[in-house]
Amino acid sequence: MTAPARAGVLAGRTVRTRTVSGPRPAGLGGARGGAVAFLASGSFYGAAVMWGGADPDAVAVAKAGAALLATWSFFVAGFVALARRPGSMLGALMLTSGAVGTLNSLTYVNHPVAYAIGNLASPLFILLWLHIAISFPEERGRAGPARRVLLYAGYFVIVPIVTVAQVLVEPAHYGCDTCPPSGVFAAGYVVARPYQLTVIAVFTVTCALVLMALCLRWYRASPPRRHVLLPMLPATVSAFTLAAAGWVGTAVDRPEVATAVLVADFGAYAASALWPVGFLVSLARARLHRSVVADLALSLDAPLRPAQVQQALADALRDPTLRLLLRPPDHERFVDVTGRPAGLPTAAEQHAVTLLEGGAGHVVALVHDPALDEDPRLIRAAATTVLMAIENERLNAKVMAQLAEVQGSRSRIVEAMDAGRRRIERDLHDGAQQRLVNLALMLRLARSRLEDGHRARPVVDEAVSEAEAAIEELRELARGIHPAILTDAGLGPALESLAERARLPVKVLALPGRRLPPTVESAVYFVASEAIANAAKHARANEVTVAVDEEGGLLRLVVSDDGIGGADPHGPGLRGLSDRIAAAGGRLSVTSSLSHGTRITGEIPLTWG
């Protein structure tokens, strides 16, 4: 189990602490609010168009329908954004855009004040969309210095100009003969024309600056940022281009231009309706993005090295700059995935850092593109994946260390047993066996001094025979404990000697041509010896074959017999042989079927010993 983790984000030198937890479930409030907004805006538009008294024609009704579609799109996107992240500034801006777009329907009401409010809502809707477009995807509606200047210019220059135009200028003076009079300070054409051209120029320049800012932002954007911006970019560029073209066209009093302006207006409405669709597509891609990271977490069935985790996350998050920095317990500095010392990025490097605290005191820093911070669920998924991978690697390293310790202890036990066998064999040879040899020599000497007819001679002859038999049995016992020929001459001669002394025919088909490590020679010899003994005792075999060959750094022992078969690989005898081979770093396999004999294969890597 992974210990609870905490995550924080360093943007420059500012740390925002965040708990890595599951996503907050969205309630039903967003759905209810969306339904109410749909009904309210649709009813408002319908009432304004049908009963506002302006008697609109088919084109006006079609434009109202297009504007209503754009309004609904922003309502949907706004409620989805707020349901996804309560308190989202972008969500609030999109809802405000929908509300302002609804007010635009007042242009169909035959009343001066209502018409002025509705006419002012159109540029304000564009300004709100400008705010959203240049702030996205920052959820808090933040923007860089240059983009903030553009926003201030929009809100504090365009809005006053349009407001003054509504107060001073009669609609008929800038080409709207069917619009109601302003009813305030009506200025003549001499005043109206400059205001119209000023508003057109300001809006056109603003649209051009927005397009330049978007292109520059795309050019400078990192891959993760481009991945987020791409679904909205076509609609944004199209809408602002068509809006600028439409505003410029209103300055030209020609019928063919009026048709082009109408087409541009419809195109701008369509593009503005598609922008929230692009926003929803971006959210769907983000969800798919998170599912890719989740799939990566589920695929951690095998431990991954930190470098592999870093590369897998960089690919999944589409962030080639992503790095993992690790700080082991009781260390003050971070290291990268190669183990080299590394520091956290500075503010000038423009990277975000998510700090993770896992089990056993490990601290992990996930250095990534700041654009990824706009999707906290994605960062949580990535953080969880990193912690799982690091914890898996830590546990795997711990298990491998324990396994190595068990393997080492087993090898030490076998080596100690072999050393004990050699010591016993040496003690028997130098002690009891030597005494028996001396005793036999003394008995032979005594027998040679006795006369042929002496009654003690048969007794001495029997004592000599018993001594010689004891010596032979003792030698056989010593060879069984640890054959001296194995230590002195090596595995090949020892196996040949074993075959000669066996109680049934043994064919040695292949032998190694060099000395091998003592641990390996001892393991192979005793496995072969036990296998031959089992074939003679239990298998009722007529013949046994032994082959030892070396290939590709691997020593292979094969002992086969033609006995009755049916050997139990899990029996105590064969399990002991398996332990012998495993202690030398190898593995043992047994193939035994009834009436087809038994085949024992042991493989040992020669890197051991």
N, C-alpha and C positions, 0 to 999 in steps of 0.2 A: 504494500500500500504506500502511496506517495503521501508524504506529510503535507499538511495544509501549507499553502504557499501564499506569499504576498508579492504584489507586483507594483512597481512605481514607474513613472515615465519621466525621463530627464529631457526637457526641451531647452537646450542651452545649459543653464545651471539651475533651472527650476524643476523641482521634483514634485510630481503629483502622485501620491500614494493611492493605490487601487488594490482592492482585494480580488484575487482571481476566483470568480464564482460563476455560477450559471447565469444565463440571460434572464432578465425580468420578464415575466409573462405579460403581454399586452392585454388590457381589459377590453370590455365591450363598449367603453365610452367612445372610443374612436369610431366604431361602426355606427353607433347611434348619432354621434355628432355629424358624421358624413351624410347619413340619411336626412337629417334635419336640414343641413346645408344644401343638399340637392333639391329638396322640396322648396325651401325658401327662395333660393336663387332662381329656380325654374319658374316658380309662381310670380316672383318679382318681375322677371323678364317678360313673362306672358302678359301680366297685367299692364306693364308699361307699353308694350308694343300694341296690344289689342285695344286697350282703353285709355291710353295716354292722350288721345285727341290729336295726335300728329298725323294720322291717316297715312302710314308708311306704305310704300310700294313694295313689289316683290323683292327687289334688290335689297331694300332696307330690312325686310323680314329675314332674308337669307343671311345678311351680315349679322343680324341679331342672333340667329341660330348658331353661326360660326363663333361669335363672341361667347355665347352661352356654353358651347362645347369647350372652349378654352378655359372658361371660368370653372366648369365642372372638373376639368383635368387638374387644375391647381388645387381645388378642394380635396380631390382624392389623394394627390401626392402629399398635401399638407397633413391630412389626418393620418396617412400611413407613416409619415416621418415622425409625427408626435407619438403615435402608438409604438413605433420602433424605439424611440428615445424621448421620453417625456422631458419637456423643457428645451427641445430643439429649436434654436432660433430660425433655422431654415424652414422648419415646419410652420412656425408662426408667420414667417414672411409669405409662405405659399398660401396660407389661409387668408392673410390680409390681401394678397393679390386676388384671390377669389372673391372676397368681399368687395374690393374696389372694382373688379370687373363687373360685379352685379350692379353697382351704382352706375356703371356706364349705360345701363338701359334707360336711365332717366333722360337721355337725349331724345327718346321717343315720346316724352311727355310735353305737351304743348303749354309749358309754363316757363317764364324766363329764368327763375331761380333754379328750378329742377333741371332745365336744360343746361345751365351753366355748371351745375354740380356734375351732371353726367358727362359733359364735355371735358371737364377738368379730370375726371376719373381715367380717361383714356391715356394721357401722358403719364399720370401717376402710376397706372398699371404697368406701363413700360419701364418706369423708374424702379418699381419694386422688383420687376423681373431682372432688370440690370443688376440690382443689389444681389439677388439670388445667384445670377449667372457668374458674377465675378467673385462671390464668396464661396460657392460650392467647391469642394465638399466639406469645408469646415462647418461642423454642426452648430457652432456658436455664432455663425455669421461673421467670423473675423475675416479681414482682408489685409493685404499688404499696404505699405504707404502709398504707392502709386494708385492702387485701386481705391483706397480711401479718398484720395483727392478727386478721383472720378465720381465717387458717390456724393461727396460734398457738393461738387459742381452740379450734379444732377438735382439734388434736393434743394439747394440754396440758390440756384440760378434758373433752372428750367421751370420749377414750380412757381416762383414769383412772376416770371415772364408770362406764363400761360394764365395765371390768375389775373394779372393786370389786363391781359388781352380780353378775358371774359368780362371784365368790369367796364373797360373803355370802348371796346369795339363791337359794333353791331355784327351779328353773324352774316348778314347779307353783304357786308363790305368785304368779307373774305370768301365769297362764293357760295354761301348756303342760303338760297332764296326761300327755301321751305322751312328754315329754322325759325323759332320764335324770337322776337326781339329781346335784347338783354335787359332792357328796362332800367338800366342804371345810367352811367354817363356815356351816352352813345357818341362815339367820335366819328368823324367823317372818313372818307376813303383815304385822304391824305395821311391820316394817322394810322388807319387800319392796315394799309399796305406795308409800311415799314415794320409794324408789329408782326404781321404775317410772315414776312421774309426773315425777321429776326428769329422767330420761333422755329421756322424751318431750318435756318442755318444752325441754330444751337442744337436742335435734335439731330441733324445730319452729322455734325461734327461729333456729337456724343456717340452716335451709332458707330461712326468710323473709329473713334478711340476705343470703344468697347471691342470691336472686331480686332483692332491691333493688339489690345491687351490680351484677348483670348488666344490669338496666334502666338504672341510672345510667351504666354503662359504654357501653351502646348509645347513650344520649342524647348523651354527650360524644364519641363516637367520630367520627373523620373518615371520609369516604367510602371510602378504601382499607381502613381498619380494619373498617368495617361489611361491606364486601365479603367479608372473611375470616371474620368472626364469623357471618354469616347462616346458613350451612348447619348449624351446630351449635346455634344459638339455640333453635329449637323443641324439640329433644330435651332440651336442658338445662332449660328452663323446665318442660316437661312432667314430667320425671323428678323434679326437686326438689319440684314441687307435689304430685305423687302420693305421693312418699315421705313428705312432711310429713303429708298426709292419712291415709296408712296408719298412721303412728306415733300420730297423735291418735286414730284409730279403735281402736287396741289398748287405750286407756284406758277404753273404753266396753264393758261386758260385756252386749252384746245380740246376738241371732242375726243380725238384719238388718244391723247394723253390721259383724259379722264377715264377711258376704258382701261388703260394700262394701270392707272392708279387703283381702280377697282380690283383688278386682278392681283396687284401687289397687296392690297388690303386683305383679300381672301387668303392669299398665300401666307401673310404674316399671322393671321388668325390660326390657320392650319398648323404652321410651325410652332406657334405658342401653345397650341393644344398638344403637340407632340413632345414638347420639352418635358412636361411631367411624366409622359410615357417613358421617355428616356431615363428619367430619374428612377422610375419603378424598375426598369430593366437593369439599371445599375445596382439597385438593391437586390434584385434576383441574382445578378452575377456575384454580388458579395456573399449571398447565401450559398451559392454554388462554391464560391471560394472557400467558405468555412467548411463545407462538406468535404472538399478536397483535403483540407487540413485534418478534419475528423477521420477521414479514410486513412490518412497517413498515421494518425494515432492508433487506429485499429490494426494497422499493418505491422505494428511493432511487436510481432510475435517472436522475433529474434533480436537480441540486443544490437544496437547500432553504436558505432564509435561517434564521438562528438563531431568529427569532420563530416561523417555521413549524415548526421542529423542536420547540421548547418546547410549542407547542399540540398537535402530534401526539402527543408523549410524554404530556402531561397527559391527553389523551383516552384513550390506550391503557392507561395505568396507573390511570385513574379517580382522579387526584389533581389537583384544581383548584388546589392551592397550589403545584404544581411550578414551579420557576424554573430557568433556565439563567443562570449568571454566567460571563463569559469574562474571561480575563486574557491579553492578547496578549503576545508576546515583548517583553522589555525593559520591561515595565510592572509596577509594584508593586501596583496596585489592580485590583479586578475591575470590570467594567461589565456591565450587563444587556443584554438583546437589543436594546434601543433605543439602546445606546451611552452611557447615563448611568452615572456612577459608582455602585457598589453595594457594600455590605459583606456579609460572611458573617453568617448569623443568630446571635443570642446564645442562651445557654442558656434564657433566659426565653421565647423564641419557640417552643421545642419543635419544632424541625425537625432532620432529619438532613441531612448534607451529604456527598455522595460526590465526592471530588476525582479528576479525571482528567487525565492528562498525555498529550497527543497529540504529533503530529509538529511540527517547526519551533518547539518551545518553547511551544506553546499550552497553557494550563492552563484546564480547564473545571470549574466547580463545579455539581453537580446537587443542588439544594436540593429535598427531597421530604419526604413524610410519614414519620415513623419506622416506621410499620407496614410499609412496603415493605422495611425491613431484614431482616424475618423470612424473606424469600425471596431468598437471595443470588444464585440463578440469575437471578431477574428483574432484580435490580440489575445483574448482569453483562451481561445482554442489553440493558438500557437504556443502560448505559455504552458498550457496543460500538456501539450505534446512534448515540449522540451523537457519539462519536469519528469514526464513518464519515461522518456528516452534516457535521461541522465540517471534516473533511479534504477531503470532496468540495467543500465551499464554498470552502475555501482553494485547492485545485487549480483549481477553476473560475475563481476570481478571478485566479489566476496566468495561466491560459490566456487569459482575456478581456483581461488587461493586455497579454499578448504579441500577441494579435490586434489590439488597439487600436494597439499600436506598429507592427505590420506595416501596418495600414490607414493609419496616419499617415505611415509612411515611403513607402508607395505614393502617397499623395496628394501628399506633398512632391516625389516624383520627377516626377509628372505636372505639378505646378505649375512645377517647374523646367524641364521640357521646354517647357511653354507659354511661360514667360518667355523661354527661349532662342529659341523660334520668333519671338516678338514682337521680340526684339532683332535677330535675323537679318533679319526683314522690314524693320525700321526702318533697319538698316545698309544693306541693299540699296537701300531707297528714298532714303535720304539720301546714299549713297555712289555705288555703281556705276550705279544707275539715273539719278541726277542728272547724273553725268558723261556718260552716253550721251545724255541729253536736251540737255545743253549742246553735245555734239558734233554732234547733228542740227541744232541751231539754227545752229551755225557753218557747217555744210555748206550749209544752205539760203541763208545769207547769201553764201557764196562763189559758189553757183550763180546768185544774182540779179545778181552783178557780172560774170559771164561773158557774152560775146556769144553770140548764138544759134548762130552757126556755129563756135564755138570747139570744138576737138577734145576738150578736157577735160570738156566738159559731160556727156556720157554717163557718164563715170567718176564724176563727182560725183553724178549722179542715182542711180547704182547704190549709192554709198556711203550716200546719204540713206536709200534703201530698206532697206539692211542695218541701219542704225542704228535705224530705226523698228521693224524686225522684232525686233531685239535688245531694244529697250525693251519691246515687247509681251510677248515671252517672259519677260523679267525680271519684269514685273508679274504675269504668270500664276504664275511661280515663287514670288513673294512672297506672292500670295494663297493658294497651296497651303501654304506654310509657316505663315502666320497671317494671315488676311484682316484688313485694317485696318478694314473695315466692321463686323466683329464687335466689335472694341474700341470703335469710335466710335458705332455705331448700335444694336448689340444683336443678339440671336439672330434675331428676325423678319426684318429687312432682309437679314441675312447669308444666311439660307436662301432668301429670294426671289432674291437675286443668284446663289446657287449653282444654283438651278433654271433661271435664264435662261442660264447659261453651260454647262449640262450638254449632253452629246452625244446625249441622247435626251429625249423629252418628259417633264417632271416636273411633276406637279400638287401644289401645296401646299394641303392641305385645311384646316388649322388652324394658327394660330401664337399664341404667348403674347402677351398685351397689355401686358406690362411687362418691365422689365429684370430679369434673374435674376443670381444670383451668378456671377462670372467662371468659376469651376471648372465649374459646371453648364452654362453657355452653351458653353464650349469643348468639353466632353465631348459634348454633343448635336450640335453642329455637325460635329465631325470624324467621329462615328459616322454621321450622315446623309451626309456627303460620301463616306466610304468605302463605304457601302452603295450609293449611286448609282453610284459608279465600278465596283463589283463587278457590279452589274446590267448596266451597259453592256459590260463586258469579258467576263464569263463566262456570264451568264444568258441572253444573247440576248433580252433583254426589249424590248418595244415601248413600255412606259410604266411610270413609277414614280410612286407617290403618297407624300407625306410629310405627316404630321399630328403636331402637338405641342400637347398640351392639359394643363391643370392642374386637379386635382381633389383635394380633401381633403388638401392639403399634399404631394401627389405629382405630379411632372412625368412625363408619359408621351410617349415618342417612338415612332411606328410608321412604318416604311418598308416598303412592299410593292411587289413587281413581278410582272409576268405572264410571267416567263421560264420556262425549262425546269425550274427547281427542282433539288433534289438537293444543296443546299449542305451542307457538313460543319460542324456546329456546333463541332467540336473542331479544325478546321483553323487554321493560324496566323493567317489574316486575321480570322476571326470571333472567335478567342480574344483577339486584340489589342483588338477592339472591346469584348469583355466586360471586359477589364482596364480599359479607359477608363471604362466605366460604373461598375465596382466601385470605382475610385479616387475617384469622386464619391459613394460610399456607396450606389449602386444595384445593379441586376442586369439582365442581358440574357438574353432568350430568343429562340430561333430556331425557326421552323416552316417546313419546306421539304420538299415532296413532289414527285415527278417529274410534270411537265406541269401543275403547279398553282402554280408560282411560289414565291417566298420571302417570308416575313414576319418582319421583325426588330423586336422590341419591347424598348425600354429604359425602366426606371422608376427615378427618382431622387427620394428624399425631399428636400423643399425646406428641411429643417432643416439640411442641409449647406451648406457655403459660407459 
